[in-house]
């Protein structure tokens, strides 16, 4: 399993998060027909530090999670559940060892398709820094 798969398994096992999203976690972007609320994810950056002896073996991934819903307050509740489950998590998560997760900041996301007449979605994002052993 991948490090991000282990994190999604942790979220799915969280009663608060799963009660809101019911496993609807998609790579960004989700299909326009996706039922709400849902979460999209992407990893915009990964940094690997080196020493004089070679790679340190502790990659730092920036995991961006975005909650989407027709109601902004409900999207914010999903982000609160993500932060509650992940922020400050340490140790082994699934098969990923030496893991540390820090949820750095939240942000609003513009509607994916502001011209859509069918539905308007509100997006609230959360950036998390994930460090683990390789």
C-alpha positions as CSV (number, residue, x, y, z in Angstrom):
1,X,0.0,0.0,0.0
2,X,1.1,3.6,-0.6
3,X,1.6,6.2,2.2
4,X,-1.5,8.1,1.0
5,X,-3.5,4.9,0.8
6,X,-2.7,4.3,4.5
7,X,-3.8,7.8,5.3
8,X,-7.1,7.4,3.4
9,X,-7.7,4.1,5.3
10,X,-7.2,6.0,8.6
11,X,-9.8,8.6,7.5
12,X,-12.2,5.8,6.4
13,X,-11.8,4.2,9.8
14,X,-12.7,7.5,11.6
15,X,-16.4,7.5,12.5
16,X,-16.8,11.3,12.2
17,X,-15.2,11.6,8.8
18,X,-16.8,8.4,7.4
19,X,-20.2,9.5,8.7
20,X,-19.9,12.6,6.6
21,X,-18.2,11.4,3.4
22,X,-18.9,7.6,3.4
23,X,-15.6,6.8,1.5
24,X,-16.0,9.4,-1.2
25,X,-12.3,10.3,-1.6
26,X,-11.2,10.9,-5.2
27,X,-8.0,12.1,-6.9
28,X,-8.4,15.7,-8.0
29,X,-10.6,16.5,-9.9
30,X,-13.7,14.4,-9.1
31,X,-16.3,13.6,-11.7
32,X,-18.9,16.3,-12.1
33,X,-21.6,13.7,-11.1
34,X,-19.9,12.8,-7.8
35,X,-22.3,12.7,-4.8
36,X,-21.6,15.3,-2.2
37,X,-20.0,15.8,0.2
38,X,-16.8,14.4,-1.1
39,X,-13.0,14.9,-0.8
40,X,-10.5,15.4,-3.6
41,X,-6.8,15.0,-3.0
42,X,-3.5,15.8,-4.7
43,X,0.2,15.8,-3.8
44,X,1.6,19.0,-5.3
45,X,5.1,18.7,-3.9
46,X,7.4,16.2,-2.4
47,X,10.8,17.2,-0.9
48,X,13.6,14.8,-0.2
49,X,16.5,16.1,1.9
50,X,20.1,14.9,1.5
51,X,23.1,14.7,3.7
52,X,26.8,14.3,2.8
53,X,26.2,10.5,3.2
54,X,23.2,10.5,0.7
55,X,19.4,10.7,1.0
56,X,18.0,11.2,4.5
57,X,15.1,8.8,3.8
58,X,12.4,11.1,5.2
59,X,10.4,12.5,2.3
60,X,8.1,15.5,3.0
61,X,4.9,15.3,1.0
62,X,2.4,18.2,0.8
63,X,-0.9,16.5,0.8
64,X,-3.7,18.8,-0.3
65,X,-7.3,17.7,0.7
66,X,-10.3,19.6,-0.5
67,X,-13.9,19.0,0.8
68,X,-16.7,19.8,-1.6
69,X,-20.4,20.3,-0.9
70,X,-23.4,22.5,-1.9
71,X,-23.3,23.9,1.6
72,X,-20.1,25.7,2.7
73,X,-20.7,24.9,6.4
74,X,-21.0,21.2,5.6
75,X,-17.7,21.4,3.6
76,X,-16.1,23.1,6.6
77,X,-17.3,20.2,8.8
78,X,-15.6,17.7,6.6
79,X,-12.3,19.6,6.8
80,X,-12.7,19.8,10.6
81,X,-13.2,16.0,10.6
82,X,-10.0,15.5,8.5
83,X,-8.0,17.8,10.8
84,X,-9.3,15.9,13.9
85,X,-8.3,12.6,12.4
86,X,-4.9,13.5,11.0
87,X,-3.4,16.6,12.6
88,X,-0.6,15.5,15.0
89,X,-0.7,11.8,14.1
90,X,2.6,10.1,14.6
91,X,4.1,6.6,14.5
92,X,2.9,3.8,12.2
93,X,-0.1,4.4,10.0
94,X,-1.1,1.2,8.2
95,X,2.2,0.0,6.7
96,X,3.8,3.5,6.7
97,X,6.4,3.8,9.5
98,X,7.9,6.8,11.2
99,X,4.9,9.0,10.1
100,X,4.3,12.5,11.3
101,X,1.3,14.5,9.9
102,X,0.9,18.3,10.4
103,X,-2.1,20.1,9.0
104,X,-0.7,23.5,8.2
105,X,-3.5,25.7,6.8
106,X,-7.0,25.9,5.5
107,X,-8.2,27.8,2.4
108,X,-11.3,28.3,0.3
109,X,-11.4,26.8,-3.2
110,X,-13.3,28.4,-6.1
111,X,-16.2,26.4,-7.6
112,X,-14.8,23.8,-10.1
113,X,-17.3,25.0,-12.7
114,X,-18.8,28.4,-11.8
115,X,-20.7,28.5,-15.1
116,X,-22.7,25.3,-14.2
117,X,-26.4,25.9,-13.8
118,X,-26.9,22.4,-12.3
119,X,-25.3,23.0,-8.9
120,X,-22.8,25.3,-7.2
121,X,-20.2,23.6,-5.0
122,X,-18.2,25.2,-2.2
123,X,-14.7,23.9,-1.6
124,X,-12.6,24.1,1.6
125,X,-9.1,22.9,1.5
126,X,-6.6,21.7,4.0
127,X,-2.8,21.4,3.4
128,X,-1.1,18.7,5.4
129,X,2.7,18.0,5.6
130,X,3.3,14.2,5.7
131,X,6.8,13.0,6.7
132,X,7.6,9.2,6.8
133,X,10.4,6.8,6.6
134,X,11.2,5.3,3.1
